[in-house]
């Protein structure tokens, strides 16, 4: 699952929208939530952070 968080006012407001893997690019913030299976991390949710 991918989500885009549009963060305004230094975190005072956050709009959450559906996103896609193709939106990931250099210079944006990412947060991954998931679990480790051995030495491999399995992401269940990836949050793309856009600061405005």
mmCIF file as Biopython writes it, N, C-alpha, C and O atoms, coordinates in Angstrom:
data_model
#
loop_
_atom_site.group_PDB
_atom_site.id
_atom_site.type_symbol
_atom_site.label_atom_id
_atom_site.label_alt_id
_atom_site.label_comp_id
_atom_site.label_asym_id
_atom_site.label_entity_id
_atom_site.label_seq_id
_atom_site.pdbx_PDB_ins_code
_atom_site.Cartn_x
_atom_site.Cartn_y
_atom_site.Cartn_z
_atom_site.occupancy
_atom_site.B_iso_or_equiv
_atom_site.auth_seq_id
_atom_site.auth_asym_id
_atom_site.pdbx_PDB_model_num
ATOM 1   N N  . UNK A ? 1  ? 0.855  -1.161  0.000  1.0 0.0 1  A 1 
ATOM 2   C CA . UNK A ? 1  ? 0.000  0.000   0.000  1.0 0.0 1  A 1 
ATOM 3   C C  . UNK A ? 1  ? 0.904  1.227   0.000  1.0 0.0 1  A 1 
ATOM 4   O O  . UNK A ? 1  ? 1.896  1.278   0.727  1.0 0.0 1  A 1 
ATOM 5   N N  . UNK A ? 2  ? 0.555  2.210   -0.817 1.0 0.0 2  A 1 
ATOM 6   C CA . UNK A ? 2  ? 1.294  3.465   -0.895 1.0 0.0 2  A 1 
ATOM 7   C C  . UNK A ? 2  ? 0.352  4.608   -0.541 1.0 0.0 2  A 1 
ATOM 8   O O  . UNK A ? 2  ? -0.790 4.649   -0.999 1.0 0.0 2  A 1 
ATOM 9   N N  . UNK A ? 3  ? 0.837  5.530   0.273  1.0 0.0 3  A 1 
ATOM 10  C CA . UNK A ? 3  ? 0.080  6.731   0.625  1.0 0.0 3  A 1 
ATOM 11  C C  . UNK A ? 3  ? 0.948  7.951   0.400  1.0 0.0 3  A 1 
ATOM 12  O O  . UNK A ? 3  ? 2.165  7.900   0.581  1.0 0.0 3  A 1 
ATOM 13  N N  . UNK A ? 4  ? 0.321  9.052   0.005  1.0 0.0 4  A 1 
ATOM 14  C CA . UNK A ? 4  ? 1.005  10.339  -0.105 1.0 0.0 4  A 1 
ATOM 15  C C  . UNK A ? 4  ? 0.485  11.222  1.010  1.0 0.0 4  A 1 
ATOM 16  O O  . UNK A ? 4  ? -0.719 11.445  1.127  1.0 0.0 4  A 1 
ATOM 17  N N  . UNK A ? 5  ? 1.396  11.722  1.828  1.0 0.0 5  A 1 
ATOM 18  C CA . UNK A ? 5  ? 1.029  12.653  2.884  1.0 0.0 5  A 1 
ATOM 19  C C  . UNK A ? 5  ? 1.472  14.036  2.476  1.0 0.0 5  A 1 
ATOM 20  O O  . UNK A ? 5  ? 2.672  14.283  2.349  1.0 0.0 5  A 1 
ATOM 21  N N  . UNK A ? 6  ? 0.529  14.957  2.264  1.0 0.0 6  A 1 
ATOM 22  C CA . UNK A ? 6  ? 0.850  16.367  1.999  1.0 0.0 6  A 1 
ATOM 23  C C  . UNK A ? 6  ? 0.860  17.067  3.348  1.0 0.0 6  A 1 
ATOM 24  O O  . UNK A ? 6  ? -0.176 17.216  3.996  1.0 0.0 6  A 1 
ATOM 25  N N  . UNK A ? 7  ? 2.041  17.491  3.756  1.0 0.0 7  A 1 
ATOM 26  C CA . UNK A ? 7  ? 2.247  18.035  5.093  1.0 0.0 7  A 1 
ATOM 27  C C  . UNK A ? 7  ? 2.397  19.551  4.994  1.0 0.0 7  A 1 
ATOM 28  O O  . UNK A ? 7  ? 3.300  20.052  4.322  1.0 0.0 7  A 1 
ATOM 29  N N  . UNK A ? 8  ? 1.502  20.276  5.670  1.0 0.0 8  A 1 
ATOM 30  C CA . UNK A ? 8  ? 1.532  21.733  5.646  1.0 0.0 8  A 1 
ATOM 31  C C  . UNK A ? 8  ? 1.873  22.280  7.025  1.0 0.0 8  A 1 
ATOM 32  O O  . UNK A ? 8  ? 1.623  21.637  8.045  1.0 0.0 8  A 1 
ATOM 33  N N  . UNK A ? 9  ? 2.445  23.474  7.037  1.0 0.0 9  A 1 
ATOM 34  C CA . UNK A ? 9  ? 2.680  24.186  8.288  1.0 0.0 9  A 1 
ATOM 35  C C  . UNK A ? 9  ? 3.570  23.442  9.259  1.0 0.0 9  A 1 
ATOM 36  O O  . UNK A ? 9  ? 3.329  23.473  10.466 1.0 0.0 9  A 1 
ATOM 37  N N  . UNK A ? 10 ? 4.603  22.768  8.753  1.0 0.0 10 A 1 
ATOM 38  C CA . UNK A ? 10 ? 5.514  22.059  9.629  1.0 0.0 10 A 1 
ATOM 39  C C  . UNK A ? 10 ? 4.870  20.905  10.379 1.0 0.0 10 A 1 
ATOM 40  O O  . UNK A ? 10 ? 5.354  20.509  11.439 1.0 0.0 10 A 1 
ATOM 41  N N  . UNK A ? 11 ? 3.795  20.365  9.849  1.0 0.0 11 A 1 
ATOM 42  C CA . UNK A ? 11 ? 3.125  19.226  10.465 1.0 0.0 11 A 1 
ATOM 43  C C  . UNK A ? 11 ? 1.786  19.576  11.091 1.0 0.0 11 A 1 
ATOM 44  O O  . UNK A ? 11 ? 1.115  18.710  11.653 1.0 0.0 11 A 1 
ATOM 45  N N  . UNK A ? 12 ? 1.390  20.852  10.995 1.0 0.0 12 A 1 
ATOM 46  C CA . UNK A ? 12 ? 0.109  21.277  11.572 1.0 0.0 12 A 1 
ATOM 47  C C  . UNK A ? 12 ? -1.076 20.650  10.836 1.0 0.0 12 A 1 
ATOM 48  O O  . UNK A ? 12 ? -2.133 20.433  11.428 1.0 0.0 12 A 1 
ATOM 49  N N  . UNK A ? 13 ? -0.898 20.361  9.546  1.0 0.0 13 A 1 
ATOM 50  C CA . UNK A ? 13 ? -1.966 19.741  8.768  1.0 0.0 13 A 1 
ATOM 51  C C  . UNK A ? 13 ? -1.406 18.676  7.850  1.0 0.0 13 A 1 
ATOM 52  O O  . UNK A ? 13 ? -0.361 18.875  7.229  1.0 0.0 13 A 1 
ATOM 53  N N  . UNK A ? 14 ? -2.090 17.545  7.757  1.0 0.0 14 A 1 
ATOM 54  C CA . UNK A ? 14 ? -1.662 16.455  6.880  1.0 0.0 14 A 1 
ATOM 55  C C  . UNK A ? 14 ? -2.868 15.947  6.105  1.0 0.0 14 A 1 
ATOM 56  O O  . UNK A ? 14 ? -3.865 15.532  6.695  1.0 0.0 14 A 1 
ATOM 57  N N  . UNK A ? 15 ? -2.771 15.983  4.774  1.0 0.0 15 A 1 
ATOM 58  C CA . UNK A ? 15 ? -3.787 15.397  3.903  1.0 0.0 15 A 1 
ATOM 59  C C  . UNK A ? 15 ? -3.250 14.065  3.403  1.0 0.0 15 A 1 
ATOM 60  O O  . UNK A ? 15 ? -2.143 14.010  2.869  1.0 0.0 15 A 1 
ATOM 61  N N  . UNK A ? 16 ? -4.019 12.988  3.568  1.0 0.0 16 A 1 
ATOM 62  C CA . UNK A ? 16 ? -3.597 11.651  3.176  1.0 0.0 16 A 1 
ATOM 63  C C  . UNK A ? 16 ? -4.338 11.253  1.901  1.0 0.0 16 A 1 
ATOM 64  O O  . UNK A ? 16 ? -5.562 11.352  1.821  1.0 0.0 16 A 1 
ATOM 65  N N  . UNK A ? 17 ? -3.563 10.796  0.893  1.0 0.0 17 A 1 
ATOM 66  C CA . UNK A ? 17 ? -4.135 10.378  -0.384 1.0 0.0 17 A 1 
ATOM 67  C C  . UNK A ? 17 ? -3.505 9.055   -0.805 1.0 0.0 17 A 1 
ATOM 68  O O  . UNK A ? 17 ? -2.409 8.717   -0.359 1.0 0.0 17 A 1 
ATOM 69  N N  . UNK A ? 18 ? -4.189 8.314   -1.656 1.0 0.0 18 A 1 
ATOM 70  C CA . UNK A ? 18 ? -3.596 7.106   -2.230 1.0 0.0 18 A 1 
ATOM 71  C C  . UNK A ? 18 ? -2.468 7.526   -3.168 1.0 0.0 18 A 1 
ATOM 72  O O  . UNK A ? 18 ? -2.519 8.591   -3.784 1.0 0.0 18 A 1 
ATOM 73  N N  . UNK A ? 19 ? -1.455 6.675   -3.265 1.0 0.0 19 A 1 
ATOM 74  C CA . UNK A ? 19 ? -0.313 6.967   -4.124 1.0 0.0 19 A 1 
ATOM 75  C C  . UNK A ? 19 ? 0.111  5.688   -4.839 1.0 0.0 19 A 1 
ATOM 76  O O  . UNK A ? 19 ? -0.511 4.638   -4.687 1.0 0.0 19 A 1 
ATOM 77  N N  . UNK A ? 20 ? 1.185  5.799   -5.623 1.0 0.0 20 A 1 
ATOM 78  C CA . UNK A ? 20 ? 1.703  4.654   -6.370 1.0 0.0 20 A 1 
ATOM 79  C C  . UNK A ? 20 ? 3.224  4.634   -6.294 1.0 0.0 20 A 1 
ATOM 80  O O  . UNK A ? 20 ? 3.854  5.659   -6.034 1.0 0.0 20 A 1 
ATOM 81  N N  . UNK A ? 21 ? 3.801  3.477   -6.519 1.0 0.0 21 A 1 
ATOM 82  C CA . UNK A ? 21 ? 5.256  3.301   -6.503 1.0 0.0 21 A 1 
ATOM 83  C C  . UNK A ? 21 ? 5.944  4.288   -7.440 1.0 0.0 21 A 1 
ATOM 84  O O  . UNK A ? 21 ? 7.033  4.773   -7.135 1.0 0.0 21 A 1 
ATOM 85  N N  . UNK A ? 22 ? 5.329  4.585   -8.562 1.0 0.0 22 A 1 
ATOM 86  C CA . UNK A ? 22 ? 5.941  5.458   -9.572 1.0 0.0 22 A 1 
ATOM 87  C C  . UNK A ? 22 ? 6.143  6.887   -9.079 1.0 0.0 22 A 1 
ATOM 88  O O  . UNK A ? 22 ? 6.862  7.650   -9.724 1.0 0.0 22 A 1 
ATOM 89  N N  . UNK A ? 23 ? 5.537  7.274   -7.966 1.0 0.0 23 A 1 
ATOM 90  C CA . UNK A ? 23 ? 5.698  8.625   -7.428 1.0 0.0 23 A 1 
ATOM 91  C C  . UNK A ? 23 ? 6.977  8.788   -6.615 1.0 0.0 23 A 1 
ATOM 92  O O  . UNK A ? 23 ? 7.347  9.909   -6.266 1.0 0.0 23 A 1 
ATOM 93  N N  . UNK A ? 24 ? 7.653  7.692   -6.313 1.0 0.0 24 A 1 
ATOM 94  C CA . UNK A ? 24 ? 8.881  7.763   -5.530 1.0 0.0 24 A 1 
ATOM 95  C C  . UNK A ? 24 ? 9.996  8.303   -6.408 1.0 0.0 24 A 1 
ATOM 96  O O  . UNK A ? 24 ? 10.247 7.784   -7.495 1.0 0.0 24 A 1 
ATOM 97  N N  . UNK A ? 25 ? 10.665 9.350   -5.931 1.0 0.0 25 A 1 
ATOM 98  C CA . UNK A ? 25 ? 11.776 9.931   -6.677 1.0 0.0 25 A 1 
ATOM 99  C C  . UNK A ? 25 ? 12.802 10.496  -5.699 1.0 0.0 25 A 1 
ATOM 100 O O  . UNK A ? 25 ? 12.542 10.614  -4.501 1.0 0.0 25 A 1 
ATOM 101 N N  . UNK A ? 26 ? 13.946 10.835  -6.221 1.0 0.0 26 A 1 
ATOM 102 C CA . UNK A ? 26 ? 15.024 11.369  -5.400 1.0 0.0 26 A 1 
ATOM 103 C C  . UNK A ? 26 ? 14.603 12.695  -4.763 1.0 0.0 26 A 1 
ATOM 104 O O  . UNK A ? 26 ? 13.984 13.537  -5.414 1.0 0.0 26 A 1 
ATOM 105 N N  . UNK A ? 27 ? 14.942 12.867  -3.497 1.0 0.0 27 A 1 
ATOM 106 C CA . UNK A ? 27 ? 14.693 14.135  -2.820 1.0 0.0 27 A 1 
ATOM 107 C C  . UNK A ? 27 ? 13.382 14.219  -2.046 1.0 0.0 27 A 1 
ATOM 108 O O  . UNK A ? 27 ? 13.105 15.253  -1.437 1.0 0.0 27 A 1 
ATOM 109 N N  . UNK A ? 28 ? 12.565 13.161  -2.050 1.0 0.0 28 A 1 
ATOM 110 C CA . UNK A ? 28 ? 11.327 13.191  -1.263 1.0 0.0 28 A 1 
ATOM 111 C C  . UNK A ? 28 ? 11.509 12.341  -0.017 1.0 0.0 28 A 1 
ATOM 112 O O  . UNK A ? 28 ? 12.392 11.485  0.038  1.0 0.0 28 A 1 
ATOM 113 N N  . UNK A ? 29 ? 10.672 12.581  0.981  1.0 0.0 29 A 1 
ATOM 114 C CA . UNK A ? 29 ? 10.734 11.801  2.208  1.0 0.0 29 A 1 
ATOM 115 C C  . UNK A ? 29 ? 9.937  10.517  2.067  1.0 0.0 29 A 1 
ATOM 116 O O  . UNK A ? 29 ? 8.867  10.501  1.458  1.0 0.0 29 A 1 
ATOM 117 N N  . UNK A ? 30 ? 10.465 9.442   2.635  1.0 0.0 30 A 1 
ATOM 118 C CA . UNK A ? 30 ? 9.773  8.161   2.630  1.0 0.0 30 A 1 
ATOM 119 C C  . UNK A ? 30 ? 9.756  7.590   4.039  1.0 0.0 30 A 1 
ATOM 120 O O  . UNK A ? 30 ? 10.704 7.758   4.806  1.0 0.0 30 A 1 
ATOM 121 N N  . UNK A ? 31 ? 8.679  6.923   4.361  1.0 0.0 31 A 1 
ATOM 122 C CA . UNK A ? 31 ? 8.577  6.174   5.608  1.0 0.0 31 A 1 
ATOM 123 C C  . UNK A ? 31 ? 8.016  4.811   5.235  1.0 0.0 31 A 1 
ATOM 124 O O  . UNK A ? 31 ? 7.040  4.717   4.492  1.0 0.0 31 A 1 
ATOM 125 N N  . UNK A ? 32 ? 8.633  3.759   5.750  1.0 0.0 32 A 1 
ATOM 126 C CA . UNK A ? 32 ? 8.170  2.403   5.451  1.0 0.0 32 A 1 
ATOM 127 C C  . UNK A ? 32 ? 7.763  1.722   6.747  1.0 0.0 32 A 1 
ATOM 128 O O  . UNK A ? 32 ? 8.476  1.786   7.749  1.0 0.0 32 A 1 
ATOM 129 N N  . UNK A ? 33 ? 6.615  1.072   6.714  1.0 0.0 33 A 1 
ATOM 130 C CA . UNK A ? 33 ? 6.140  0.300   7.851  1.0 0.0 33 A 1 
ATOM 131 C C  . UNK A ? 33 ? 6.013  -1.146  7.407  1.0 0.0 33 A 1 
ATOM 132 O O  . UNK A ? 33 ? 5.502  -1.423  6.322  1.0 0.0 33 A 1 
ATOM 133 N N  . UNK A ? 34 ? 6.475  -2.063  8.238  1.0 0.0 34 A 1 
ATOM 134 C CA . UNK A ? 34 ? 6.409  -3.467  7.870  1.0 0.0 34 A 1 
ATOM 135 C C  . UNK A ? 34 ? 7.110  -4.326  8.896  1.0 0.0 34 A 1 
ATOM 136 O O  . UNK A ? 34 ? 7.054  -4.055  10.095 1.0 0.0 34 A 1 
ATOM 137 N N  . UNK A ? 35 ? 7.782  -5.382  8.409  1.0 0.0 35 A 1 
ATOM 138 C CA . UNK A ? 35 ? 8.417  -6.337  9.312  1.0 0.0 35 A 1 
ATOM 139 C C  . UNK A ? 35 ? 9.629  -6.957  8.624  1.0 0.0 35 A 1 
ATOM 140 O O  . UNK A ? 35 ? 9.755  -6.921  7.400  1.0 0.0 35 A 1 
ATOM 141 N N  . UNK A ? 36 ? 10.506 -7.518  9.426  1.0 0.0 36 A 1 
ATOM 142 C CA . UNK A ? 36 ? 11.646 -8.246  8.893  1.0 0.0 36 A 1 
ATOM 143 C C  . UNK A ? 36 ? 11.303 -9.725  8.798  1.0 0.0 36 A 1 
ATOM 144 O O  . UNK A ? 36 ? 10.683 -10.297 9.694  1.0 0.0 36 A 1 
ATOM 145 N N  . UNK A ? 37 ? 11.717 -10.326 7.698  1.0 0.0 37 A 1 
ATOM 146 C CA . UNK A ? 37 ? 11.660 -11.774 7.511  1.0 0.0 37 A 1 
ATOM 147 C C  . UNK A ? 37 ? 13.102 -12.196 7.290  1.0 0.0 37 A 1 
ATOM 148 O O  . UNK A ? 37 ? 13.626 -12.117 6.179  1.0 0.0 37 A 1 
ATOM 149 N N  . UNK A ? 38 ? 13.734 -12.645 8.366  1.0 0.0 38 A 1 
ATOM 150 C CA . UNK A ? 38 ? 15.165 -12.915 8.305  1.0 0.0 38 A 1 
ATOM 151 C C  . UNK A ? 38 ? 15.891 -11.587 8.205  1.0 0.0 38 A 1 
ATOM 152 O O  . UNK A ? 38 ? 15.720 -10.718 9.060  1.0 0.0 38 A 1 
ATOM 153 N N  . UNK A ? 39 ? 16.698 -11.423 7.171  1.0 0.0 39 A 1 
ATOM 154 C CA . UNK A ? 39 ? 17.422 -10.169 6.956  1.0 0.0 39 A 1 
ATOM 155 C C  . UNK A ? 39 ? 16.718 -9.254  5.952  1.0 0.0 39 A 1 
ATOM 156 O O  . UNK A ? 39 ? 17.221 -8.172  5.651  1.0 0.0 39 A 1 
ATOM 157 N N  . UNK A ? 40 ? 15.582 -9.667  5.440  1.0 0.0 40 A 1 
ATOM 158 C CA . UNK A ? 40 ? 14.865 -8.914  4.414  1.0 0.0 40 A 1 
ATOM 159 C C  . UNK A ? 40 ? 13.693 -8.153  5.025  1.0 0.0 40 A 1 
ATOM 160 O O  . UNK A ? 40 ? 12.903 -8.729  5.774  1.0 0.0 40 A 1 
ATOM 161 N N  . UNK A ? 41 ? 13.575 -6.845  4.708  1.0 0.0 41 A 1 
ATOM 162 C CA . UNK A ? 41 ? 12.467 -6.033  5.202  1.0 0.0 41 A 1 
ATOM 163 C C  . UNK A ? 41 ? 11.316 -6.112  4.210  1.0 0.0 41 A 1 
ATOM 164 O O  . UNK A ? 41 ? 11.501 -5.884  3.014  1.0 0.0 41 A 1 
ATOM 165 N N  . UNK A ? 42 ? 10.133 -6.433  4.708  1.0 0.0 42 A 1 
ATOM 166 C CA . UNK A ? 42 ? 8.926  -6.535  3.879  1.0 0.0 42 A 1 
ATOM 167 C C  . UNK A ? 42 ? 8.018  -5.362  4.229  1.0 0.0 42 A 1 
ATOM 168 O O  . UNK A ? 42 ? 7.389  -5.359  5.288  1.0 0.0 42 A 1 
ATOM 169 N N  . UNK A ? 43 ? 7.947  -4.375  3.357  1.0 0.0 43 A 1 
ATOM 170 C CA . UNK A ? 43 ? 7.124  -3.194  3.602  1.0 0.0 43 A 1 
ATOM 171 C C  . UNK A ? 43 ? 5.658  -3.526  3.367  1.0 0.0 43 A 1 
ATOM 172 O O  . UNK A ? 43 ? 5.302  -4.128  2.354  1.0 0.0 43 A 1 
ATOM 173 N N  . UNK A ? 44 ? 4.818  -3.130  4.306  1.0 0.0 44 A 1 
ATOM 174 C CA . UNK A ? 44 ? 3.376  -3.285  4.159  1.0 0.0 44 A 1 
ATOM 175 C C  . UNK A ? 44 ? 2.736  -1.962  3.760  1.0 0.0 44 A 1 
ATOM 176 O O  . UNK A ? 44 ? 1.695  -1.933  3.103  1.0 0.0 44 A 1 
ATOM 177 N N  . UNK A ? 45 ? 3.381  -0.858  4.171  1.0 0.0 45 A 1 
ATOM 178 C CA . UNK A ? 45 ? 2.890  0.466   3.811  1.0 0.0 45 A 1 
ATOM 179 C C  . UNK A ? 45 ? 4.093  1.370   3.572  1.0 0.0 45 A 1 
ATOM 180 O O  . UNK A ? 45 ? 5.040  1.377   4.359  1.0 0.0 45 A 1 
ATOM 181 N N  . UNK A ? 46 ? 4.050  2.134   2.478  1.0 0.0 46 A 1 
ATOM 182 C CA . UNK A ? 46 ? 5.084  3.116   2.174  1.0 0.0 46 A 1 
ATOM 183 C C  . UNK A ? 46 ? 4.397  4.475   2.109  1.0 0.0 46 A 1 
ATOM 184 O O  . UNK A ? 46 ? 3.441  4.674   1.360  1.0 0.0 46 A 1 
ATOM 185 N N  . UNK A ? 47 ? 4.911  5.408   2.919  1.0 0.0 47 A 1 
ATOM 186 C CA . UNK A ? 47 ? 4.352  6.760   2.975  1.0 0.0 47 A 1 
ATOM 187 C C  . UNK A ? 47 ? 5.306  7.705   2.251  1.0 0.0 47 A 1 
ATOM 188 O O  . UNK A ? 47 ? 6.485  7.799   2.592  1.0 0.0 47 A 1 
ATOM 189 N N  . UNK A ? 48 ? 4.779  8.399   1.251  1.0 0.0 48 A 1 
ATOM 190 C CA . UNK A ? 48 ? 5.531  9.394   0.494  1.0 0.0 48 A 1 
ATOM 191 C C  . UNK A ? 48 ? 5.203  10.751  1.115  1.0 0.0 48 A 1 
ATOM 192 O O  . UNK A ? 48 ? 4.053  11.187  1.080  1.0 0.0 48 A 1 
ATOM 193 N N  . UNK A ? 49 ? 6.203  11.415  1.681  1.0 0.0 49 A 1 
ATOM 194 C CA . UNK A ? 49 ? 5.976  12.669  2.398  1.0 0.0 49 A 1 
ATOM 195 C C  . UNK A ? 49 ? 6.297  13.857  1.498  1.0 0.0 49 A 1 
ATOM 196 O O  . UNK A ? 49 ? 7.414  13.985  0.996  1.0 0.0 49 A 1 
ATOM 197 N N  . UNK A ? 50 ? 5.300  14.731  1.299  1.0 0.0 50 A 1 
ATOM 198 C CA . UNK A ? 50 ? 5.456  15.934  0.486  1.0 0.0 50 A 1 
ATOM 199 C C  . UNK A ? 50 ? 5.240  17.124  1.419  1.0 0.0 50 A 1 
ATOM 200 O O  . UNK A ? 50 ? 4.152  17.298  1.967  1.0 0.0 50 A 1 
ATOM 201 N N  . UNK A ? 51 ? 6.262  17.927  1.593  1.0 0.0 51 A 1 
ATOM 202 C CA . UNK A ? 51 ? 6.168  19.106  2.480  1.0 0.0 51 A 1 
ATOM 203 C C  . UNK A ? 51 ? 5.814  20.333  1.665  1.0 0.0 51 A 1 
ATOM 204 O O  . UNK A ? 51 ? 6.456  20.635  0.658  1.0 0.0 51 A 1 
ATOM 205 N N  . UNK A ? 52 ? 4.782  21.040  2.111  1.0 0.0 52 A 1 
ATOM 206 C CA . UNK A ? 52 ? 4.332  22.251  1.399  1.0 0.0 52 A 1 
ATOM 207 C C  . UNK A ? 52 ? 4.364  23.446  2.316  1.0 0.0 52 A 1 
ATOM 208 O O  . UNK A ? 52 ? 4.022  24.553  1.901  1.0 0.0 52 A 1 
#
